[in-house]
Amino acid sequence: MSAELWRPTAGCGPDCLPGEGRAGVSPARQVARLVGVLGMLLAGAGLAVLLPVLPAAERAAVLRAWARRTVRVLGVRLVVRGRLPRRRALLVANHVSWLDVFAVLAVAPARLLAKREVRDWPVLGLLARAGGTVFVDRSRPRDLPRTVARVAATLRAGHPVAVFPEGTTWCGVVPWADCRPRRGFRPAAFQAAVDAGAPVVPLRISYRCAATGATTTTAAFLGDDTLWRSVRRVLAARDLVVDVAVTAALHPVPGADRRVLARAAESAVHLLPPRPVVSRPTLAVVGPVSPPGPVSPPGAVSPPATGTGLGLAA
């Protein structure tokens, strides 16, 4: 396993970001938003002390409320479509922005899989550790099996885990453009779901302007862009909406091929035909269908006429 596996890149550049001169909120409103966000980060530092001693249900409720409030203070409206399963699950989402983390936690206060560097971030690192984040050292590819085992153990313990399996942010506006990460969804984390017998729930994250309905890259964090520039665009944005669509849950059978599972989830998120993959002899994935449904992967078995399930066999 090479280090490249751990350092995926996208083809996004400055042309993927919105142009200058677009009308935004007033400077006074931007300052108010910034002050509000700083206040939420300070509140997060307090939560880092409180979360470990709270019961699981209360911890989830507090973390969800904090994330929702943070998104609101940023001036962003959160729209959720679909419902998450009540049991533990591996949540997998596309990755556009640092704001994705808050959006996912606002919908499902799961334990995150994050790069090791996040541990050292001010405030957010404390909150990540307190929230049970599983950290991965991308400079040590040989640690991958242990990381997968930790994710599987977390799932077995009944905790949902959220992962961004593309491993990097990209604009996501034109799925077939050169911007898309070359290797798509990495399959490693999906092995944890197979080992733990946990469903995989793909989440589709997108950003749009409420006034026009058009998709926007205002919140994107891409290429040589700095975090501060990305944050400033969000603070200045008018009518920014983040949509989180919960798609059909995928239920792998024991011994399922993680690559097939990863491609099925990628197809559900991006609504794309999955990339060809050579799979093990048997894999079944079953879950409710949520419109608009993804294109079925190779070897798919059509669901019953009632439309209550999705089956895969390869």
KEVEX-13342 format. One record per residue (C-alpha): residue in three letters; x, y, z. Coordinates in steps of 0.02 Angstrom, whole numbers, plus 32768, in hexadecimal, padded with zeros to 4 digits. Example, Ala and Ser with C-alpha at 12.3 -4.5 7.8 and 13.67 -1.06 7.14 Angstrom:
2
+------+------+------+------+
| resn |    X |    Y |    Z |
+------+------+------+------+
|  ala | 8267 | 7F1F | 8186 |
|  ser | 82AC | 7FCB | 8165 |
+------+------+------+------+
//
This chain:
314
+------+------+------+------+
| resn |    X |    Y |    Z |
+------+------+------+------+
|  met | 8000 | 8000 | 8000 |
|  ser | 8051 | 80A3 | 7FC9 |
|  ala | 804D | 814D | 801D |
|  glu | 7FEE | 818F | 7F85 |
|  leu | 7F57 | 8130 | 7FC4 |
|  trp | 7F56 | 81A3 | 805A |
|  arg | 7F75 | 8246 | 7FFD |
|  pro | 7EEC | 8251 | 7F7A |
|  thr | 7EDF | 82EE | 7F11 |
|  ala | 7E59 | 8341 | 7EA8 |
|  gly | 7E6C | 83A4 | 7E09 |
|  cys | 7E15 | 843F | 7E4C |
|  gly | 7E66 | 84E9 | 7E39 |
|  pro | 7E3C | 85A3 | 7E42 |
|  asp | 7DC1 | 8593 | 7DB1 |
|  cys | 7D53 | 8525 | 7E1F |
|  leu | 7D38 | 85B1 | 7E9D |
|  pro | 7CB7 | 863B | 7E8A |
|  gly | 7CEF | 86DB | 7E36 |
|  glu | 7D12 | 877D | 7E91 |
|  gly | 7C95 | 8809 | 7EA0 |
|  arg | 7BF9 | 87A5 | 7EC9 |
|  ala | 7B83 | 87FD | 7F3E |
|  gly | 7B8D | 87BF | 7FF1 |
|  val | 7B57 | 87F7 | 809D |
|  ser | 7B95 | 8899 | 80E8 |
|  pro | 7C3E | 88A2 | 8141 |
|  ala | 7BE2 | 88BD | 81E6 |
|  arg | 7B82 | 881B | 81CC |
|  gln | 7C23 | 87C0 | 81A3 |
|  val | 7C73 | 87FD | 8244 |
|  ala | 7BD9 | 87C8 | 82A7 |
|  arg | 7BE2 | 871B | 825B |
|  leu | 7C9C | 870E | 8283 |
|  val | 7C7E | 8740 | 8338 |
|  gly | 7BF1 | 86C1 | 8343 |
|  val | 7C5F | 8636 | 82FD |
|  leu | 7CEB | 865F | 8378 |
|  gly | 7C6A | 8654 | 8402 |
|  met | 7C33 | 85A8 | 83C4 |
|  leu | 7CE7 | 856E | 83C2 |
|  leu | 7CFB | 85A5 | 8476 |
|  ala | 7C5C | 8547 | 849F |
|  gly | 7CAA | 84B3 | 8447 |
|  ala | 7D3D | 84BA | 84BE |
|  gly | 7CC2 | 84AA | 854D |
|  leu | 7C6D | 8419 | 84F7 |
|  ala | 7D16 | 83C0 | 84EA |
|  val | 7D12 | 83B3 | 85A8 |
|  leu | 7C59 | 8388 | 85B4 |
|  leu | 7C43 | 8308 | 8529 |
|  pro | 7CA8 | 8277 | 8572 |
|  val | 7C3D | 8272 | 8611 |
|  leu | 7B94 | 827B | 85BB |
|  pro | 7B2A | 81E1 | 8590 |
|  ala | 7B30 | 81B4 | 84D8 |
|  ala | 7A82 | 81F8 | 84AD |
|  glu | 7AA0 | 829E | 8504 |
|  arg | 7B4E | 82AD | 84B8 |
|  ala | 7B04 | 8296 | 840B |
|  ala | 7A7B | 8317 | 842B |
|  val | 7AF7 | 8398 | 846E |
|  leu | 7B71 | 837F | 83DE |
|  arg | 7AE5 | 838B | 835D |
|  ala | 7AA2 | 842C | 83AB |
|  trp | 7B51 | 8479 | 83AF |
|  ala | 7B72 | 844E | 82F8 |
|  arg | 7AC8 | 848E | 82BF |
|  arg | 7AE1 | 8531 | 831E |
|  thr | 7B8F | 8546 | 82D3 |
|  val | 7B4C | 8530 | 8222 |
|  arg | 7AC2 | 85AE | 8247 |
|  val | 7B3D | 862D | 8290 |
|  leu | 7BA3 | 8620 | 81F0 |
|  gly | 7B09 | 865C | 8193 |
|  val | 7AEE | 85B4 | 813E |
|  arg | 7A45 | 855D | 8135 |
|  leu | 7A45 | 84A0 | 814C |
|  val | 79C9 | 8437 | 80E9 |
|  val | 79BE | 837C | 810C |
|  arg | 7968 | 8302 | 8097 |
|  gly | 7945 | 8250 | 80CD |
|  arg | 7959 | 81F6 | 8173 |
|  leu | 79EA | 819F | 81C2 |
|  pro | 79D6 | 80EF | 8208 |
|  arg | 79C6 | 80EC | 82C5 |
|  arg | 7A4C | 8068 | 82DB |
|  arg | 7B07 | 807B | 82C9 |
|  ala | 7B47 | 8099 | 8218 |
|  leu | 7BDE | 80CB | 81B4 |
|  leu | 7BB1 | 8174 | 8169 |
|  val | 7C10 | 819E | 80CA |
|  ala | 7C08 | 8247 | 8072 |
|  asn | 7C58 | 82A9 | 7FE6 |
|  his | 7CCE | 8332 | 801C |
|  val | 7CC3 | 83E7 | 7FE3 |
|  ser | 7CEE | 8453 | 8078 |
|  trp | 7D23 | 845D | 812E |
|  leu | 7C6C | 848A | 8148 |
|  asp | 7C3E | 83D5 | 811B |
|  val | 7C74 | 839D | 81C8 |
|  phe | 7BFA | 8412 | 821E |
|  ala | 7B70 | 83E0 | 81A4 |
|  val | 7B89 | 8326 | 81C6 |
|  leu | 7B8F | 833F | 8283 |
|  ala | 7AF3 | 83AA | 827A |
|  val | 7A98 | 831A | 8224 |
|  ala | 7AE9 | 8285 | 827A |
|  pro | 7B5D | 82A5 | 830E |
|  ala | 7BCF | 8216 | 82DE |
|  arg | 7C82 | 81F1 | 830C |
|  leu | 7CF2 | 822D | 8280 |
|  leu | 7D85 | 81DE | 8227 |
|  ala | 7E03 | 826C | 8215 |
|  lys | 7EB9 | 8286 | 81EC |
|  arg | 7F30 | 8289 | 827F |
|  glu | 7F58 | 8343 | 8268 |
|  val | 7EA8 | 836F | 82A4 |
|  arg | 7EDB | 833B | 8354 |
|  asp | 7F4A | 83D5 | 835F |
|  trp | 7ECD | 8455 | 831E |
|  pro | 7E9B | 84D9 | 839F |
|  val | 7DF1 | 84B5 | 83EE |
|  leu | 7DB7 | 8444 | 8361 |
|  gly | 7E3F | 83C7 | 838D |
|  leu | 7E03 | 83C3 | 8441 |
|  leu | 7D50 | 83AC | 8408 |
|  ala | 7D82 | 8324 | 838E |
|  arg | 7DDB | 82C1 | 8415 |
|  ala | 7D4B | 82D8 | 848F |
|  gly | 7CCF | 829F | 840B |
|  gly | 7D29 | 81FA | 83F0 |
|  thr | 7D77 | 8222 | 8347 |
|  val | 7DDE | 8196 | 82FB |
|  phe | 7E80 | 81E0 | 82BB |
|  val | 7EE5 | 819C | 8229 |
|  asp | 7F9B | 81C1 | 8205 |
|  arg | 7FA1 | 81D3 | 8149 |
|  ser | 8060 | 81D3 | 814C |
|  arg | 805E | 811F | 818D |
|  pro | 7FFB | 80B4 | 8111 |
|  arg | 8026 | 8016 | 8172 |
|  asp | 7FB9 | 8056 | 8200 |
|  leu | 7F20 | 8044 | 8191 |
|  pro | 7EEA | 7F98 | 81D1 |
|  arg | 7EEE | 7FD6 | 8285 |
|  thr | 7E89 | 806F | 8255 |
|  val | 7E07 | 8002 | 81FE |
|  ala | 7E01 | 7F94 | 8299 |
|  arg | 7DE1 | 802D | 8308 |
|  val | 7D54 | 8067 | 8297 |
|  ala | 7D08 | 7FB9 | 829A |
|  ala | 7D14 | 7FB3 | 8358 |
|  thr | 7CBF | 805C | 8364 |
|  leu | 7C31 | 801D | 82F6 |
|  arg | 7C21 | 7F7D | 835B |
|  ala | 7C12 | 7FE8 | 83F8 |
|  gly | 7B76 | 8035 | 83AB |
|  his | 7BBF | 80DC | 8376 |
|  pro | 7BA5 | 8123 | 82C7 |
|  val | 7C45 | 8156 | 826C |
|  ala | 7C51 | 81DA | 81E3 |
|  val | 7CD4 | 81D1 | 815A |
|  phe | 7D00 | 8238 | 80C0 |
|  pro | 7D44 | 81A9 | 8055 |
|  glu | 7D81 | 8217 | 7FC6 |
|  gly | 7E09 | 824E | 803E |
|  thr | 7E0E | 8300 | 7FF9 |
|  thr | 7D9B | 8390 | 7FD0 |
|  trp | 7D65 | 83B9 | 7F1E |
|  cys | 7CE4 | 842C | 7ED0 |
|  gly | 7C6C | 83A0 | 7EA0 |
|  val | 7C10 | 8410 | 7E26 |
|  val | 7C37 | 83AF | 7D87 |
|  pro | 7C4B | 82F8 | 7DBA |
|  trp | 7C9D | 82C0 | 7D19 |
|  ala | 7D1A | 8350 | 7D10 |
|  asp | 7DD3 | 833D | 7D34 |
|  cys | 7DB2 | 8381 | 7DE2 |
|  arg | 7D71 | 82DC | 7E24 |
|  pro | 7DEE | 827B | 7E91 |
|  arg | 7E37 | 81F9 | 7E1E |
|  arg | 7E1A | 8161 | 7E8D |
|  gly | 7D70 | 8194 | 7ED1 |
|  phe | 7D33 | 814A | 7F75 |
|  arg | 7DC0 | 80EC | 7FCB |
|  pro | 7D83 | 8040 | 8004 |
|  ala | 7DE5 | 802C | 80A7 |
|  ala | 7D63 | 8076 | 811C |
|  phe | 7CDB | 800A | 80CD |
|  gln | 7D36 | 7F70 | 810E |
|  ala | 7D0E | 7FAC | 81BE |
|  ala | 7C54 | 7FA8 | 8194 |
|  val | 7C65 | 7EF9 | 814D |
|  asp | 7CC5 | 7EBD | 81E6 |
|  ala | 7C49 | 7F0C | 8260 |
|  gly | 7BAE | 7ED9 | 81FF |
|  ala | 7B78 | 7F8F | 81F9 |
|  pro | 7B15 | 7FE5 | 816E |
|  val | 7B65 | 8069 | 8100 |
|  val | 7B00 | 8109 | 80E9 |
|  pro | 7B3B | 817B | 805A |
|  leu | 7B21 | 8236 | 8078 |
|  arg | 7B1B | 82AF | 7FE5 |
|  ile | 7B5A | 835E | 8017 |
|  ser | 7B40 | 83F2 | 7FA3 |
|  tyr | 7B3F | 84AF | 7FB0 |
|  arg | 7ACB | 8527 | 7F56 |
|  cys | 7A8E | 85D9 | 7F55 |
|  ala | 79DE | 85E3 | 7F9C |
|  ala | 79B3 | 8679 | 7F2F |
|  thr | 79DD | 8627 | 7E89 |
|  gly | 79DE | 856E | 7EB3 |
|  ala | 7A85 | 855D | 7E59 |
|  thr | 7B11 | 84F0 | 7E9D |
|  thr | 7BA1 | 8557 | 7EE2 |
|  thr | 7C55 | 8538 | 7F14 |
|  thr | 7C54 | 85C9 | 7F8F |
|  ala | 7C74 | 8553 | 8022 |
|  ala | 7CF5 | 84E9 | 7FC7 |
|  phe | 7DA4 | 84D4 | 800D |
|  leu | 7E0F | 84A7 | 7F77 |
|  gly | 7EC1 | 849A | 7F3A |
|  asp | 7F2F | 852B | 7F6F |
|  asp | 7E9D | 8584 | 7FC2 |
|  thr | 7EBE | 85B0 | 8078 |
|  leu | 7E47 | 8585 | 8104 |
|  trp | 7E33 | 863C | 8131 |
|  arg | 7E02 | 866C | 807E |
|  ser | 7D82 | 85E0 | 807C |
|  val | 7D3C | 8615 | 8124 |
|  arg | 7D30 | 86CA | 80E9 |
|  arg | 7CCB | 8697 | 8050 |
|  val | 7C4F | 863C | 80BF |
|  leu | 7C45 | 86CF | 8138 |
|  ala | 7C20 | 8744 | 80A6 |
|  ala | 7BA7 | 86D0 | 804C |
|  arg | 7AF1 | 86FF | 8035 |
|  asp | 7A6A | 8678 | 8030 |
|  leu | 7AE4 | 85E6 | 803F |
|  val | 7A8F | 853C | 8059 |
|  val | 7ADF | 8495 | 807F |
|  asp | 7A76 | 83FF | 804A |
|  val | 7A94 | 8356 | 809B |
|  ala | 7A37 | 82C9 | 8044 |
|  val | 7A2F | 8222 | 809D |
|  thr | 7A2B | 8199 | 8019 |
|  ala | 79FF | 80E1 | 8022 |
|  ala | 7A58 | 807C | 80A8 |
|  leu | 7AC9 | 7FF2 | 8066 |
|  his | 7AD0 | 7F53 | 80CF |
|  pro | 7B69 | 7EE7 | 80A8 |
|  val | 7B62 | 7E2D | 80C9 |
|  pro | 7BF3 | 7DD9 | 8126 |
|  gly | 7C8B | 7DD0 | 80B6 |
|  ala | 7C4A | 7E54 | 803E |
|  asp | 7CC8 | 7EA5 | 7FCA |
|  arg | 7CF3 | 7F51 | 800E |
|  arg | 7D1D | 7F8F | 7F5F |
|  val | 7C6F | 7F68 | 7F1E |
|  leu | 7C25 | 7FB9 | 7FB9 |
|  ala | 7C90 | 8055 | 7F9F |
|  arg | 7C5C | 8064 | 7EE9 |
|  ala | 7BA4 | 804D | 7F13 |
|  ala | 7BB0 | 80D7 | 7F96 |
|  glu | 7C0D | 8148 | 7F1D |
|  ser | 7B87 | 812D | 7E9A |
|  ala | 7B00 | 815A | 7F19 |
|  val | 7B59 | 81FA | 7F4C |
|  his | 7B86 | 823A | 7EA0 |
|  leu | 7AF8 | 81E9 | 7E3D |
|  leu | 7B78 | 81A1 | 7DC6 |
|  pro | 7B91 | 80F8 | 7D75 |
|  pro | 7C0F | 80A1 | 7DE6 |
|  arg | 7CBF | 807E | 7DAC |
|  pro | 7CE1 | 7FCB | 7D74 |
|  val | 7D1E | 7F59 | 7DFF |
|  val | 7D4B | 7EA3 | 7E10 |
|  ser | 7CF1 | 7E5E | 7EA9 |
|  arg | 7CEB | 7DC2 | 7F10 |
|  pro | 7C6A | 7D3F | 7EDE |
|  thr | 7BDF | 7D7A | 7F51 |
|  leu | 7BA4 | 7E22 | 7F92 |
|  ala | 7AF6 | 7E59 | 7FC3 |
|  val | 7AC8 | 7F0A | 7FF0 |
|  val | 7A16 | 7F30 | 8025 |
|  gly | 79C4 | 7FD2 | 8055 |
|  pro | 7930 | 8043 | 8034 |
|  val | 7933 | 80A4 | 7F93 |
|  ser | 792F | 8161 | 7F9F |
|  pro | 790A | 81C4 | 7F00 |
|  pro | 7963 | 81F5 | 7E97 |
|  gly | 79BB | 814D | 7EA4 |
|  pro | 7A6D | 812B | 7E6D |
|  val | 7A99 | 80C8 | 7DD3 |
|  ser | 7AAA | 8012 | 7E08 |
|  pro | 7B59 | 7FC9 | 7E08 |
|  pro | 7B90 | 7F3D | 7D96 |
|  gly | 7B3B | 7E99 | 7DBF |
|  ala | 7AAB | 7EEF | 7E17 |
|  val | 7A0E | 7E8D | 7E39 |
|  ser | 7972 | 7EF3 | 7E1E |
|  pro | 790C | 7F15 | 7EBC |
|  pro | 785F | 7ECA | 7ED1 |
|  ala | 77CD | 7F20 | 7E7A |
|  thr | 779F | 7F73 | 7F1F |
|  gly | 7841 | 7FD8 | 7F19 |
|  thr | 786C | 7FAF | 7FCE |
|  gly | 791C | 7F71 | 7FB6 |
|  leu | 79BB | 7F76 | 7F4F |
|  gly | 7A1E | 7ED7 | 7F31 |
|  leu | 7ACC | 7EBE | 7EED |
|  ala | 7B1F | 7E1E | 7EB9 |
|  ala | 7BCA | 7E0C | 7E6E |
+------+------+------+------+
//
